[in-house]
Amino acid sequence: MKITIHRGTNQIGGCVTEYEYKGWHLFVDYGEELPGGPKTGDLQVEGLTHGDLSKSALLITHYHGDHIGNITKLSDSLPIYMGEVARDMALPTSSALQFYMIMSGQEKPFKLSIAELKSWLGIPQDKYRKDGRDRIDHLEERVLRPVKRMLDETCPYTFTYEKLRENQNNSKSPVVGFELRPVYQAKFRDQELERVHLTAKVSIGFISPQVINYMKQQMGFDKKSLSPHKDLLIQAVNLLPDVLGTLADIQGRRRKPNGTEMGIGWVIQAIKGEVKKAEKALEKSSVKK
C-alpha cells in the first residue's frame, strides 16, 4: 500500500490523503484551506479531481470545512462516503451536498433564476435544454426531486420549492426560476451535523448564492477576483444584517456623475468600511451590556 499526503502536512486545513493499493485509490477528505493560513492554490490530483475515477472513492471523516470544503468541485461520478458521526448519511452527488450545506445555514426563503441555479450547482447552462428552452421537467426529475428526496429521508435540513413564472398568475407561463424554502427536520437532529453550517463560513461556494451572484452579475466580479477577499465576505455575511442591501447601496455610490464606475478595488474598500462600522456598533453594544 502507498500512502500520499497531498496536502495538510505543513498547514492546518485543506486536508487530502490518498491510499493506493493495486491501482485502487481511496482518498480521505478534500478540504478547503482555512482563511488566514498558508495557501497552496487549486490542488489537482489524478484520480480525484481529474483522470480515470473508475477505481477511486472519497471518504469524508467529518463535517468541517477543512475536511469537506472542496467536495462540490468533484465529479458526480466519484463515490463519496461519510462516517458514522453523520449517521451513515451518504450524499453521492455534489448537488445534494451543495443544497444541504446551504439549507443548514439558511433561515429565509430565497429565489434563484434557472441560470443562477445551474451556475450555483456547476451545471452547464446548455444542459437540460431543448430547442432553445429550459426543460424544467428534466431539471426537476434529475436534480431537484432526487436531491430533495435524499435530504428528506436522512438530513435535519431539507427544503421545499416553488416554480417562479414570468407571470405568476398564469400556470402556463414559462418557468424562469425557483423559490427555495429551508425546512428543519427535528427527527434527524444531530449536534455534530447542526454545526455543519460553519463549513459554509470557509468556502466562497457556500456563501449565500444571492450575494455571489449579485457581485458577479451586477458588480463585475468573477471567481478569481472574489477568492482573495473570501475572509472579508465571510465577515460581511456574519456582521451585516442586510448584505444584499449594503451591496446595492455600494453599487449605487460606485457610479460617477459622468456614467462611469469606480473599479473593483473601490468596491472592496467600501465593503471593508461597512464591516468596520458594523464591528464598532457591535463593540458599543457589548460595552452597554
Protein Blocks (a to p, Z undefined) as FASTA:
>chain_A
ZZddfbhjlcgejiacdddeehiacdehjadddehiacebjaddehilgcjfklgccddf
bdcfklmmmmmmpcfklccdddfkloopacfbfklmmmmmmmmmcfbdcdddfklmmmmn
opafkgoiaehiacfklmmmmmmmmmmmmmmmmpcbdcddddddfblmbmkbccfbdcdd
ddddfklgcfklmmmmmmmmmpmklgcfklmmmmmmmnopafklmmmmmmmmmmmmmmmm
blmlmmmmmmmmmpcfkopacdfklmmmmmmmmmmmmmmmmmmmmmmZZ
